[in-house]
Amino acid sequence: MSNILVGVTGGIACYKAAYLVREFVRAGHNVKVMMTKNAEKFVGHTTFEALSLNKVLRDDDTPTPISHIDYALWADICIIAPATANIIGKINAGIADNELLSTVLALTCPLVLAPAMNTNMFHNIAVQENIKSLKSKGVNIIDTESGLLACQTTGEGKMAEPSQIAEKVIYILSNRKNNLQIENDLLNGINILITAGPTKEYIDPVRYITNKSSGKMGYALAEEAYKMGANITLISGEVNISSSLPDIKFVTSADDMYNLFLDNFNGADIIIMAAAVADYTPDYKHNNKIKKKDEVMELKLIKTKDILAYAGHNKTDNQVLVGFAAETDNMEEYAKDKLSKKNADIIAANDVSRKDIGFDSDNNEITLYFKNGDKRNTGKQSKSDIAKIILTESAILLNEKRNN
Ligand SMILES: Cc1cc2nc3c(=O)[nH]c(=O)nc-3n(C[C@H](O)[C@H](O)[C@H](O)COP(=O)(O)O)c2cc1C
């Protein structure tokens, strides 16, 4: 049973916060609610007092003179749902001009925001920058959904359903309790080498062979590891991701990635290979654009160097190697085969035939296959949460290796 602080701000989705509170209470948690003045224009505070059985923290009537400190210290987790564009901006800027915002500034527990707003508001560059900045500060943002909005337009910006928000909050709470110690202790100061994104294999100056990898999984791993205090070297193919990570090393081809990987391999404690490296590359790159002539054109491809196999066969006893397997069928068989052939410590396998996860999606579902025969399925979660699981498992393995 945990202490859950629910913040409610002024949007149409306020009524959904009542379902959220009810969900937490029914699950046996202690719930307190804080509301902005604007939220009270949508739903009265009495509703929340009846549901939570606790006094609501409001601007006009604070339970104690320093309620913002009391509520902040009481909370094991704080979820703001709905989170307006206004409140998102103010939290990011560190503004504390009402009770809810003052409480947020005084929190020592995880903060989760469930944004809800009109699509144009959501896509506004200022809102997007605020969300990105909050994420980089460790605030958990629950993805909005696409659908029919109160303003009768259809698009992104709809608040996630209360049941999904509740699930996420509980997950963060339990994950924090289970992993906080491990995350804090084991990754601090560890050197992690991560590869991400696709490679491009040029045929001539304007044509190339590539794949659907977006790089999101590799970047999520690098960003989470960075937040946990690890030293990150990220080698990235060309991706459409803006990241505030320092020192990203960009490459184009599989051969570039191999060479840069070799330069950084020895110093790494944990190596996570999330890049989708081309298996084959044209045997000859034309200097000039190939002209259209014959009915049939043959392209000869040759195997690229196998970076994962190199790492597996050259790693020391104190290096942990994690490979990825993106499969469309027979996932378990291929993953286990890869684990043994490449001499990896963990293979993170995902089913890329599924539309709701994998390439270019913000979510993923991964099964981790371990050298000792264990396996662990993560369930469908955001790539950031999956990244935390992979990092924690890698850190535990590293610790075991070091203690052997
Ligand atoms: C009918 C109505 C619906 C609104 N819905 C939203 C919304 O869903 N999301 C949002 O960010 N702002 C919405 N707004 C604007 C906010 O209420 C406004 O920005 C307000 O200042 C937010 O205050 P607060 O963040 O302190 O609660 C709405 C305004 C009105 C009048």
The ligand as an SDF file (V2000), in Angstrom:
LIG
                    3D

 31 33  0  0  0  0  0  0  0  0999 V2000
  -13.6020   24.3630  -21.6470 C   0  0  0  0  0  0  0  0  0  0  0  0
  -12.1180   24.4030  -21.5080 C   0  0  0  0  0  0  0  0  0  0  0  0
  -11.3920   23.2560  -21.6820 C   0  0  0  0  0  0  0  0  0  0  0  0
  -10.0060   23.2750  -21.5560 C   0  0  0  0  0  0  0  0  0  0  0  0
   -9.3200   22.1090  -21.7370 N   0  0  0  0  0  0  0  0  0  0  0  0
   -7.9760   22.1160  -21.6500 C   0  0  0  0  0  0  0  0  0  0  0  0
   -7.2390   20.9220  -21.8210 C   0  0  0  0  0  0  0  0  0  0  0  0
   -7.7870   19.8450  -22.0450 O   0  0  0  0  0  0  0  0  0  0  0  0
   -5.8940   20.9880  -21.7290 N   0  0  0  0  0  0  0  0  0  0  0  0
   -5.2250   22.1560  -21.4690 C   0  0  0  0  0  0  0  0  0  0  0  0
   -3.9940   22.1310  -21.4300 O   0  0  0  0  0  0  0  0  0  0  0  0
   -5.9170   23.2980  -21.2650 N   0  0  0  0  0  0  0  0  0  0  0  0
   -7.2570   23.3070  -21.3470 C   0  0  0  0  0  0  0  0  0  0  0  0
   -7.9510   24.4730  -21.1610 N   0  0  0  0  0  0  0  0  0  0  0  0
   -7.2030   25.6860  -20.8230 C   0  0  0  0  0  0  0  0  0  0  0  0
   -6.8160   25.6810  -19.3690 C   0  0  0  0  0  0  0  0  0  0  0  0
   -7.9770   25.5630  -18.5440 O   0  0  0  0  0  0  0  0  0  0  0  0
   -6.0260   26.9490  -19.0250 C   0  0  0  0  0  0  0  0  0  0  0  0
   -4.7830   26.9220  -19.6920 O   0  0  0  0  0  0  0  0  0  0  0  0
   -5.8210   27.1280  -17.5620 C   0  0  0  0  0  0  0  0  0  0  0  0
   -5.0350   28.2840  -17.3550 O   0  0  0  0  0  0  0  0  0  0  0  0
   -5.1620   25.9280  -16.9100 C   0  0  0  0  0  0  0  0  0  0  0  0
   -4.9920   26.1510  -15.5420 O   0  0  0  0  0  0  0  0  0  0  0  0
   -4.2460   25.1560  -14.5780 P   0  0  0  0  0  0  0  0  0  0  0  0
   -3.1420   24.5430  -15.3750 O   0  0  0  0  0  0  0  0  0  0  0  0
   -3.7300   26.0020  -13.4590 O   0  0  0  0  0  0  0  0  0  0  0  0
   -5.2510   24.1830  -14.0860 O   0  0  0  0  0  0  0  0  0  0  0  0
   -9.3410   24.4720  -21.2470 C   0  0  0  0  0  0  0  0  0  0  0  0
  -10.0910   25.6360  -21.0600 C   0  0  0  0  0  0  0  0  0  0  0  0
  -11.4600   25.6060  -21.1820 C   0  0  0  0  0  0  0  0  0  0  0  0
  -12.2360   26.8700  -20.9470 C   0  0  0  0  0  0  0  0  0  0  0  0
  1  2  1  0
  2  3  1  0
  2 30  2  0
  3  4  2  0
  4  5  1  0
  4 28  1  0
  5  6  2  0
  6  7  1  0
  6 13  1  0
  7  8  2  0
  7  9  1  0
  9 10  1  0
 10 11  2  0
 10 12  1  0
 12 13  2  0
 13 14  1  0
 14 15  1  0
 14 28  1  0
 15 16  1  0
 16 17  1  0
 16 18  1  0
 18 19  1  0
 18 20  1  0
 20 21  1  0
 20 22  1  0
 22 23  1  0
 23 24  1  0
 24 25  2  0
 24 26  1  0
 24 27  1  0
 28 29  2  0
 29 30  1  0
 30 31  1  0
M  END
$$$$
